[in-house]
Amino acid sequence: MREAVSPVDGRYRALASELARYFSEEALMRYRLMVEAEYLKHVAARAAPHMLERLSAALKEIVFSFDEACAAEVKGIEAGTRHDVEAVVRFLGRRLEERGLGEAARLVHIGLTSEDVNNLAYSLALRDAITEAVAPALELLMREVAKAAYRERNTVTVARTHGQPAVPTTLGKELSVHAYRLLVSLRRIGDTRLPGKVSGAVGTYAGLVEVFGGEALDVSRRVVESLGLVHWVATKQVVPHDDVSRLLYELAVAAMALVDLCRDLWLLSMLGIIYPRPKGVGSSTMPQKSNPVELENAEGNLEMAANMLSFLASRLLVSRLQRDLSDSTIRRNYGVALAHLLIGAKNLAAFLDRMEVDSEEARRDLERHPEVVAEAVQIRARLRGVDVMEELRALGRGGRGYLEEVGRLLEEKGLKASEIIPESAEKYIGLAPLVAELVFRLVEG
């Protein structure tokens, strides 16, 4: 751990270690093995149907029992072949030979190119990692944000636009915006179906035609769909990454939306509206400090994730002619990008877990800015046929005595101040509590 180059595998490993089962070298070997096994069953159904039942049982056992020792054996083979997919092919052939299935061993990988295996393996890894690890973490975070929004739906605060006091809002409504953004993003992520292809060396299906004859295209489709992926008919040697890129872009959108939440919470912490309960040492020299360190850590990791995911999404859309190997090394970073997203989401959830709201400070903030009701004043006056916009602008940001000056202005215009000026800032929050409640209901589903 101390010698890890990347913080994903070092300092933050405990937060992202679950992704190893999808994106480690051993995991990639296992996914490749799964693909080879699934394809081989289709080959055997045509070329050696008499052994299909026995072969299927053997393949299931070989895939299920693949472990660290097996991965080391594959790496040993690769040292000689200098080709990672070929190493898996030979490993599978050996295991079948050992089980007296030499006839099937000679059919492993027949008609395929390495990218037929790789594209399916990576789509499976992405699908599983997002379904089983990333999306659940984001859903948990979304629920925590929605719960906090509902809890604080009536906590009135000063809304700020351009960093300046604007109108009253509620803390719950502001949090609900972030929960809703995440809800929409998760729906889109959940709707994504990842692609797959089995079309041979340059996408002509020539090798498959040799094996399956006129059924080549149908077998290709069945192999891909049997793995739960969407079949792409027209490909180069590589499957177009369009669907993968859309998913990665959506994950990048989710990551940056969470960066926005981090920054809003950080600013609210700076304003004293919220604060983190003390935990551990806040400062090596200032004993009073309790810093929002989880927010800051989350922001950095989420921004890293968004940038990596966006780069992966755009770069993978391009390949030279039939293919080049630049995409191969790039795809190996799926796990790194998702790890930063996972670390960020978990740290953000950790901050929410120790977040407290200072409702008294929120009230004092409202008292310091009586001008936040100016919008209500000008609207109510205009509805009565009187425009006081310029006079209100001249009063500026207000301060002590602001409402009294507004009252005199209104009286001079023949209006009753008691009818125009809201009784309090708390009385001018519109549907803010309802918005927070609606989002909470949607999230709870």
C-alpha positions in Angstrom: 0.0 0.0 0.0 2.8 2.4 0.9 4.4 1.8 -2.5 1.3 2.3 -4.5 1.8 5.0 -7.2 -1.9 5.8 -7.5 -3.9 7.0 -4.4 -6.7 4.8 -5.8 -4.6 1.8 -4.9 -2.9 3.4 -1.9 -4.4 6.0 0.4 -8.0 5.6 -0.8 -8.0 1.8 -1.5 -10.5 1.1 1.2 -13.0 3.4 -0.5 -12.6 1.8 -4.0 -11.3 -1.7 -3.5 -14.6 -3.2 -4.6 -13.9 -2.1 -8.2 -10.9 -4.6 -8.3 -13.4 -7.4 -9.0 -14.3 -5.6 -12.3 -11.2 -3.8 -13.5 -8.1 -5.5 -12.1 -5.9 -7.6 -14.4 -7.3 -10.7 -12.9 -10.9 -9.5 -13.4 -10.2 -8.7 -17.1 -8.8 -12.2 -17.6 -12.0 -13.6 -16.0 -14.2 -11.6 -18.2 -12.3 -12.7 -21.3 -12.6 -16.3 -20.2 -16.3 -15.9 -19.8 -16.6 -14.5 -23.3 -14.4 -17.3 -24.8 -16.5 -19.9 -22.9 -19.8 -18.5 -24.1 -18.6 -18.3 -27.7 -17.2 -21.9 -27.6 -20.6 -23.2 -26.6 -22.1 -21.8 -29.8 -19.2 -23.3 -31.8 -19.7 -26.7 -30.2 -23.4 -26.6 -30.8 -22.6 -26.6 -34.5 -19.3 -28.4 -34.8 -19.4 -30.9 -32.0 -23.0 -31.2 -30.6 -22.2 -34.6 -29.1 -20.0 -33.0 -26.4 -22.0 -29.8 -25.8 -23.5 -30.9 -22.4 -20.2 -32.1 -21.0 -18.4 -29.1 -22.4 -20.9 -26.6 -21.0 -20.4 -28.1 -17.5 -16.6 -28.0 -17.8 -16.7 -24.4 -19.0 -18.9 -23.3 -16.1 -16.5 -24.9 -13.7 -13.4 -23.4 -15.3 -14.8 -19.9 -15.2 -16.2 -20.3 -11.7 -12.9 -21.6 -10.3 -10.7 -18.9 -11.9 -8.6 -17.4 -9.1 -5.4 -15.7 -8.3 -3.3 -18.8 -9.1 -5.0 -19.1 -12.5 -4.3 -15.5 -13.2 -0.7 -16.0 -12.4 -0.7 -19.0 -14.8 -2.2 -16.8 -17.6 0.5 -14.1 -16.9 3.1 -16.8 -17.2 1.8 -17.8 -20.6 1.6 -14.2 -21.7 5.3 -13.8 -20.9 5.9 -16.2 -23.8 3.1 -15.1 -26.2 3.4 -11.4 -25.5 -0.3 -11.3 -26.2 -2.8 -11.1 -23.4 -5.9 -12.6 -25.2 -3.8 -15.4 -26.7 -2.7 -16.2 -23.2 -6.3 -16.7 -22.1 -7.0 -18.8 -25.2 -4.1 -21.1 -24.3 -5.1 -21.3 -20.7 -8.6 -22.4 -21.6 -7.3 -24.9 -24.1 -5.1 -26.4 -21.4 -7.9 -26.7 -18.9 -10.1 -28.4 -21.5 -7.3 -30.8 -22.4 -6.9 -31.7 -18.8 -10.6 -32.7 -18.7 -10.3 -34.9 -21.8 -11.9 -32.3 -24.0 -9.1 -31.9 -26.5 -11.5 -31.8 -29.4 -13.1 -28.7 -27.9 -9.8 -27.2 -27.0 -8.9 -27.0 -30.7 -12.0 -25.0 -31.3 -11.3 -22.3 -28.7 -11.3 -18.8 -30.3 -11.9 -20.2 -33.8 -13.2 -17.5 -36.2 -12.6 -14.7 -33.6 -10.2 -11.8 -33.4 -8.9 -10.6 -30.0 -11.1 -7.5 -30.1 -14.2 -9.7 -30.4 -13.3 -10.9 -26.9 -12.0 -7.6 -25.5 -15.0 -5.4 -26.5 -17.4 -7.9 -24.8 -15.2 -8.2 -21.7 -15.0 -4.5 -21.2 -18.7 -3.9 -21.8 -19.5 -6.6 -19.2 -17.0 -5.1 -16.7 -18.5 -1.7 -17.1 -22.0 -2.9 -16.8 -21.3 -5.0 -13.7 -19.2 -2.3 -12.0 -21.8 0.4 -12.5 -24.8 -1.8 -11.7 -23.3 -3.4 -8.6 -20.9 -0.7 -7.2 -21.1 2.8 -8.7 -24.9 3.2 -9.1 -25.7 1.9 -5.6 -23.2 4.4 -4.1 -24.7 7.2 -6.1 -28.3 6.1 -5.2 -27.3 6.0 -1.5 -25.9 9.5 -1.7 -29.0 10.8 -3.6 -31.2 9.4 -0.8 -29.1 11.1 1.9 -29.3 14.4 0.1 -33.1 14.1 -0.4 -33.6 13.2 3.2 -31.6 16.2 4.3 -33.6 18.4 1.9 -36.9 17.1 3.3 -35.6 17.6 6.9 -34.7 21.2 6.2 -37.6 22.0 3.8 -38.8 24.8 6.2 -35.3 26.1 7.2 -35.4 29.6 5.6 -32.1 31.0 4.4 -30.8 33.8 2.2 -30.5 32.7 -1.4 -27.5 34.2 -3.2 -27.1 34.9 -6.9 -23.6 36.0 -8.0 -22.6 35.5 -4.4 -24.9 38.4 -3.3 -28.1 38.2 -1.2 -31.1 37.7 -3.5 -34.4 36.4 -2.1 -35.4 34.0 0.7 -35.3 30.3 0.1 -35.1 27.2 2.2 -32.1 25.0 2.7 -34.2 22.0 1.9 -35.2 23.4 -1.5 -31.5 24.2 -2.4 -30.5 20.6 -1.4 -33.4 19.1 -3.4 -32.0 20.6 -6.6 -29.0 18.5 -6.2 -30.9 15.3 -5.3 -33.1 15.8 -8.4 -30.1 16.3 -10.7 -28.7 13.0 -9.4 -32.0 11.3 -9.8 -32.3 12.3 -13.5 -28.7 11.2 -14.1 -29.1 7.9 -12.5 -32.2 7.2 -14.6 -30.2 7.8 -17.8 -27.3 5.7 -16.5 -29.8 2.9 -15.7 -31.3 3.1 -19.2 -28.0 2.5 -20.9 -27.4 -0.7 -22.8 -23.8 -1.4 -23.6 -22.7 -2.7 -27.0 -20.9 -5.8 -28.2 -19.7 -7.3 -31.5 -18.4 -10.6 -32.8 -17.5 -9.7 -36.4 -14.0 -10.9 -36.9 -10.7 -9.3 -37.9 -12.1 -6.3 -39.9 -15.9 -6.6 -39.3 -16.6 -8.7 -42.4 -17.6 -11.8 -40.4 -15.4 -13.8 -42.8 -14.0 -16.1 -40.0 -17.4 -16.7 -38.6 -18.8 -17.6 -42.0 -16.1 -20.3 -42.2 -17.4 -21.7 -38.9 -21.1 -21.1 -39.1 -21.9 -20.6 -42.8 -25.1 -18.7 -43.5 -25.9 -18.5 -39.8 -22.8 -16.4 -39.0 -24.6 -13.1 -38.4 -27.4 -14.7 -36.4 -24.8 -16.6 -34.2 -22.9 -13.3 -33.7 -26.1 -11.7 -32.5 -27.0 -14.6 -30.2 -23.5 -14.6 -28.6 -23.7 -10.9 -27.8 -27.3 -10.9 -26.6 -26.7 -14.0 -24.5 -24.2 -11.8 -22.5 -26.9 -9.1 -22.0 -25.4 -6.7 -24.5 -26.6 -4.9 -27.6 -25.4 -6.3 -30.9 -23.7 -3.9 -33.3 -24.0 -5.2 -36.9 -21.6 -2.8 -38.7 -18.1 -2.5 -37.1 -14.5 -2.1 -37.8 -12.2 -4.5 -36.0 -13.3 -2.4 -33.0 -16.9 -1.9 -32.1 -17.9 1.8 -32.3 -17.8 3.1 -28.7 -20.8 5.4 -29.1 -22.9 3.8 -26.5 -20.0 3.5 -24.1 -19.2 7.1 -24.6 -22.7 8.2 -23.9 -22.6 6.3 -20.6 -19.2 7.8 -19.7 -20.4 11.3 -20.5 -23.5 10.8 -18.3 -21.2 9.6 -15.5 -19.1 12.7 -16.0 -22.3 14.9 -15.8 -23.2 13.2 -12.6 -19.6 13.8 -11.2 -19.7 17.5 -12.1 -23.2 17.9 -10.7 -21.8 16.5 -7.4 -18.9 18.9 -7.6 -21.6 21.7 -7.7 -23.1 20.2 -4.5 -19.7 20.1 -2.8 -19.1 23.7 -3.6 -22.6 24.8 -2.5 -22.1 23.0 0.8 -18.6 24.4 1.3 -19.9 27.9 0.8 -22.8 27.3 3.2 -20.2 26.0 5.7 -18.2 29.2 5.2 -21.3 31.3 5.8 -22.0 29.3 9.0 -25.3 28.0 7.9 -24.1 24.4 8.1 -21.1 23.0 9.9 -19.4 19.5 10.3 -19.6 17.9 13.7 -16.0 17.6 15.1 -14.3 14.3 14.1 -10.6 13.7 14.6 -8.1 16.5 14.5 -9.3 19.6 12.6 -5.9 21.4 12.6 -2.4 20.7 13.8 -2.3 24.2 15.3 -5.8 25.6 15.6 -7.7 23.6 18.2 -11.1 25.2 17.4 -11.2 24.0 13.8 -13.6 21.4 12.4 -13.0 21.5 8.7 -15.2 20.2 5.9 -12.4 17.9 4.7 -14.7 15.3 3.2 -16.2 17.9 1.0 -12.9 19.1 -0.2 -11.7 15.6 -0.8 -14.9 14.7 -2.6 -14.7 17.8 -4.8 -11.1 16.9 -5.9 -11.9 13.3 -6.6 -15.2 14.1 -8.4 -13.5 16.6 -10.7 -10.8 14.1 -11.5 -13.5 11.6 -12.3 -15.4 14.0 -14.5 -12.3 15.0 -16.5 -11.1 11.4 -16.9 -14.6 10.2 -17.9 -15.0 13.0 -20.4 -11.6 12.3 -21.9 -12.3 8.6 -22.2 -15.7 9.3 -23.8 -14.4 11.6 -26.5 -11.2 9.8 -27.2 -12.7 6.3 -27.6 -15.0 7.6 -30.4 -12.0 7.7 -32.8 -9.9 4.8 -34.2 -7.5 4.8 -37.2 -8.9 2.8 -40.1 -9.7 -0.6 -38.8 -8.0 0.0 -35.4 -4.9 0.9 -33.5 -3.9 0.0 -30.0 -4.3 3.4 -28.4 -7.8 2.6 -27.2 -6.5 -0.6 -25.5 -4.4 1.3 -23.0 -7.1 4.0 -22.6 -9.8 1.5 -21.7 -7.6 0.1 -18.9 -8.4 3.3 -17.1 -12.1 2.7 -16.8 -11.6 1.5 -13.3 -9.4 4.5 -12.3 -12.0 7.0 -13.4 -14.8 5.2 -11.7 -12.7 4.8 -8.6 -12.4 8.6 -8.3 -16.2 8.9 -8.7 -16.8 6.3 -6.1 -14.3 7.9 -3.6 -15.9 11.3 -4.2 -19.4 10.0 -3.6 -18.5 8.2 -0.5 -16.6 11.2 1.0 -19.6 13.4 0.2 -21.9 11.0 2.0 -19.5 11.0 4.9 -19.8 14.8 5.2 -23.6 14.7 5.1 -23.5 12.2 7.9 -21.8 14.7 10.2 -23.5 17.9 8.8 -25.3 20.1 11.3 -27.5 23.1 10.5 -27.2 26.3 12.5 -30.8 27.6 12.1 -30.0 30.5 14.4 -27.2 31.7 12.1 -29.6 31.2 9.2 -32.1 33.5 11.0 -29.4 36.1 11.8 -28.3 36.0 8.1 -31.9 36.9 7.1 -31.9 39.7 9.6 -28.7 41.2 8.2 -30.3 41.3 4.8 -33.8 42.7 5.0 -33.5 43.7 1.3 -34.2 40.1 0.3 -37.9 41.0 0.3 -37.5 43.7 -2.3 -38.7 41.4 -5.1 -41.9 40.9 -3.3 -42.3 44.6 -2.7 -41.9 45.6 -6.4 -44.2 42.8 -7.6 -47.0 43.7 -5.2 -46.6 47.4 -6.0 -46.7 46.8 -9.7 -49.8 44.6 -9.3 -51.4 47.7 -7.8 -50.3 49.9 -10.7 -47.3 51.5 -9.0 -43.7 51.0 -10.3 -41.1 51.4 -7.5 -38.2 49.6 -9.2 -35.9 52.6 -9.6 -36.5 53.8 -6.1 -35.8 50.4 -4.6 -32.6 50.2 -6.7 -31.5 53.5 -5.2 -31.9 52.1 -1.7 -29.3 49.5 -2.6 -28.5 46.6 -0.3 -30.4 48.0 2.6 -29.2 47.5 6.1 -30.5 48.8 9.4 -33.7 50.8 8.8 -34.1 49.5 5.3 -37.7 48.3 5.7 -38.7 51.6 7.3 -37.4 53.4 4.3 -39.3 51.1 2.0 -42.4 51.7 4.1 -42.1 55.5 3.7 -41.5 55.1 -0.1 -44.7 53.1 -0.4 -46.7 55.5 1.7 -45.5 58.4 -0.5 -46.8 56.4 -3.5 -50.2 56.0 -1.9 -49.7 52.4 -0.9 -50.1 50.7 2.5 -46.8 49.3 3.6 -48.5 46.6 5.6 -50.1 45.2 2.5 -46.9 45.4 0.4 -44.0 44.4 2.6 -44.0 40.7 3.6 -44.6 40.2 7.3 -41.2 38.4 7.3 -38.7 36.8 5.0 -40.2 33.5 6.1 -43.4 34.5 4.4 -41.8 34.9 1.0 -40.5 31.4 0.2 -43.1 30.5 -2.4 -43.2 26.7 -3.0 -39.7 26.0 -1.6 -40.9 23.5 1.0 -43.2 21.8 -1.5 -40.3 21.4 -4.0 -38.2 19.7 -1.4 -41.0 17.4 -0.4 -41.8 16.5 -4.0 -38.2 15.6 -4.7 -38.0 13.5 -1.6 -41.1 11.6 -2.7 -39.7 11.0 -6.1 -36.4 9.7 -4.7 -38.1 7.5 -2.2 -40.2 6.3 -5.1 
